[in-house]
Amino acid sequence: MHPRAAFRISLAAGLLVLAVTLLSFTQEPVQPCGDLPPNYAPIIAFELARSPADLEAIFGTQEPCRSNVIARMDAINVMDVLVYIPVYGVFMAFFFLGMRSRHATLGTLGFRVAIIAALGDFAENACLMNLTPQLDPASPWFTLLPWATGIKWLGLGVAAAIAAVLYVQANSTKPSGARVANLAAAAMCGAAFLSTVEAMALPARFGPIVSLGIGLSWLVYLITAAAAAFRPIAGAAELPRPG
């Protein structure tokens, strides 16, 4: 595939990701039943729950609040599986296919990591949707959850780190203005990587910011895809196929 075509597919998928994200902001936010910090999105807190206390902070123990939150979480996860994960998976995968025009090996690696992250997200949702009927901390699904979550979030972070390297290595052939833009893009992608590592190490402390960090990296991808979607890419015809 020509890199320009890959960037066009990435741009279209990225705009759909943006539209779905903006639409989610118009929905009534999920109100936790426990003492979850106000800046911590309940769905992210559920993904990063590691103890019975973490679950209680989200779902509480009282009805009908508990059942209402469970229903909202299930609805969010169904939408994730049917729409959000496939769309952002395409967005990221084709972004890195396009970035092979800058560095074939790194672009291919980023493509593979993006696919692994999306698969981890599917596994994460399987854990969450099998937990909600009982919310049993002794469930094997709760044991598996940190592994699936780690694959998903660290995969997204590693992909951002690869993008950061791609932006830095591109500076050798760019004029000064473009170099500043590339360094800014690399810094935002690097911050995304750090946010995922911190969230996996200390979920309660850094969980509230992990989605913001990844969102910044996705904004960088989207801007790059938009800029590259309709301009010629030198040397693109000579790129080898992903191996």
Secondary structure, DSSP 8 states (H G I E B T S, - for coil): --HHHHHHHHHHHHHHHHHHHHHHHTS-----SS---TTS-HHHHHHT--SHHHHHHHH-S-TTHHHHHHHHHHHHHHHIIIIIHHHHHHHHHHHHHHHTTT-HHHHHHHHHHHHHHHHHHHHHHHHHHHHTTT--TTSHHHHHHHHHHHHHHHHHHHHHHHHHHHHHHGGGGS-HHHHHHHHHHHHHHHHHHHHHHHHHH-HHHHHHHHHHHHHHHHHHHHHHHHHHTTS--TTGGG-----
